[in-house]
Amino acid sequence: MNKESSQKLNEILTNACWTQEQLARYLDVPQKTINLWLNNKSRPRVANEEKINEAYLDIVGRTDVDAAVLDNINNQARSKKITAAKILRDEDLLDKLTLHLTYHTNTIEGSTMTLADVREVLEDDTKVLSNKTAREQIEARNHKAALYFLLGKLQGKGVEFRWSEQLILETHLRLLNSLASDAGTYRNHSVRIMGTTVVLANHIKVPELMDGLIKNLNTPTKDVIGHIAHTHAVFEKIHPFSDGNGRTGRLIAFIQALQAGLVPPLVTKERKRAYYKYLEVAQTKEAYDLLTLFIAESILFTDSLIEDKH
């Protein structure tokens, strides 16, 4: 096995935070085969090389995307339909989406809670996990509250649903309730994100920039997925809050899709590096194709989750 492929496998393991066993399941090969490949004791066949390359592109991220590929994935994603009302009527579906969205979005932000941990604290408001921090458990419950708040607003307003500053501030308030003294208010200081070249908005301009974003969120569009990618990148670059911007932005994207009758995108923890890579490209180069592809793929992931009856 050549060095490049070995490096790809190691990068997949590192960025997806997988064990060799998990990677073996993903590639549909025995675990011992993964070990042999990693230690250059065996060479994968062409079909497995292709699997490795696709996994690498999924987890670590692409540098470009063919227009035909983007159109194909977009068309698949646009065919996946659902409404907030249907989710709220189906308790099992609501619980599943809440669990997985909460788990993945909080893990992206550093939570160490497992899927089973999140299920425990979401199912029982009195449950206290002794091996997890109080903050992590509050974050999980807060995220559920924020999601339910937005779903209720969308269902209640129907086609009259509109984004507003108050709606976004109230969402953030629920996300950071009891965790931050400035929950539900815009930041009043400068911030930066380590490891990125993106220059975030000056805090003085945040209200003005958010006003423009909200108008954009409420502008009708035929390219819903492209619009979600664009507004998500803009929101994250404005970075209106001291904390919770990623979780707030992903909730907005989730509801945007439902507003258009589409299955909502769920950004998985395994694809964190690709997600951040595409965000940075969108924010620094105003090139949105890769992030649009990612949103479409995240919609297809959610659809597969919905269809999984286990």
Order of alpha helices (4+ residues) and beta strands (2+ residues): alpha-alpha-alpha-alpha-alpha-alpha-alpha-alpha-alpha-alpha-alpha-alpha-alpha-alpha-alpha
